[in-house]
């Protein structure tokens, strides 16, 4: 289950930034620390990072938006990642993903209305021989079919 995170504050974000300014190439460690603390990278963090690193907010936004693992909004209580790589697609992963998103009434990177589950694409979980694969809160699951997906969603409260 995803952990609870504090509400973002300028003071808290500045503290996370300041603790990493001594690092060589500090932007990614700063952004990772902010996401670890708050569960996502709040918009208010971008100008603070930019100011501390003498960059433009656009440059910081470019880096944050380039990496798929950085969230722009808080995730649900559980994060379901569905493999989108070729091996999983070939074993039925695309259909499972489409049915799952339709059942939950969300798109990729969306969160269910009750806040229980966020569904994200991932491009290989290393279970190519056991596809389709998914991961729930860091636990990898292979041979996902409709019944197994229903069980995962039920356990997550979706």
Secondary structure in CASP SS format (residue, H / E / C, confidence):
PFRMAT SS
TARGET T0000
AUTHOR 0000-0000-0000
METHOD secondary structure of the structure
MODEL  1
X C 1.00
X C 1.00
X C 1.00
X C 1.00
X C 1.00
X C 1.00
X C 1.00
X C 1.00
X C 1.00
X H 1.00
X H 1.00
X H 1.00
X H 1.00
X H 1.00
X H 1.00
X H 1.00
X H 1.00
X H 1.00
X C 1.00
X C 1.00
X C 1.00
X C 1.00
X C 1.00
X C 1.00
X C 1.00
X H 1.00
X H 1.00
X H 1.00
X H 1.00
X H 1.00
X H 1.00
X H 1.00
X H 1.00
X H 1.00
X H 1.00
X H 1.00
X H 1.00
X H 1.00
X C 1.00
X C 1.00
X C 1.00
X C 1.00
X H 1.00
X H 1.00
X H 1.00
X H 1.00
X H 1.00
X H 1.00
X H 1.00
X H 1.00
X H 1.00
X H 1.00
X H 1.00
X C 1.00
X C 1.00
X C 1.00
X H 1.00
X H 1.00
X H 1.00
X H 1.00
X H 1.00
X H 1.00
X H 1.00
X H 1.00
X H 1.00
X H 1.00
X C 1.00
X C 1.00
X C 1.00
X C 1.00
X C 1.00
X C 1.00
X C 1.00
X C 1.00
X C 1.00
X C 1.00
X C 1.00
X E 1.00
X E 1.00
X E 1.00
X E 1.00
X E 1.00
X E 1.00
X C 1.00
X C 1.00
X H 1.00
X H 1.00
X H 1.00
X H 1.00
X H 1.00
X C 1.00
X C 1.00
X H 1.00
X H 1.00
X H 1.00
X H 1.00
X H 1.00
X H 1.00
X H 1.00
X H 1.00
X H 1.00
X H 1.00
X H 1.00
X H 1.00
X C 1.00
X C 1.00
X C 1.00
X C 1.00
X C 1.00
X C 1.00
X E 1.00
X C 1.00
X C 1.00
X C 1.00
X C 1.00
X C 1.00
X E 1.00
X E 1.00
X E 1.00
X E 1.00
X E 1.00
X E 1.00
X C 1.00
X C 1.00
X C 1.00
X C 1.00
X C 1.00
X H 1.00
X H 1.00
X H 1.00
X C 1.00
X C 1.00
X C 1.00
X E 1.00
X E 1.00
X E 1.00
X C 1.00
X C 1.00
X E 1.00
X E 1.00
X E 1.00
X C 1.00
X C 1.00
X C 1.00
X C 1.00
X H 1.00
X H 1.00
X H 1.00
X H 1.00
X H 1.00
X H 1.00
X H 1.00
X H 1.00
X H 1.00
X H 1.00
X H 1.00
X C 1.00
X C 1.00
END
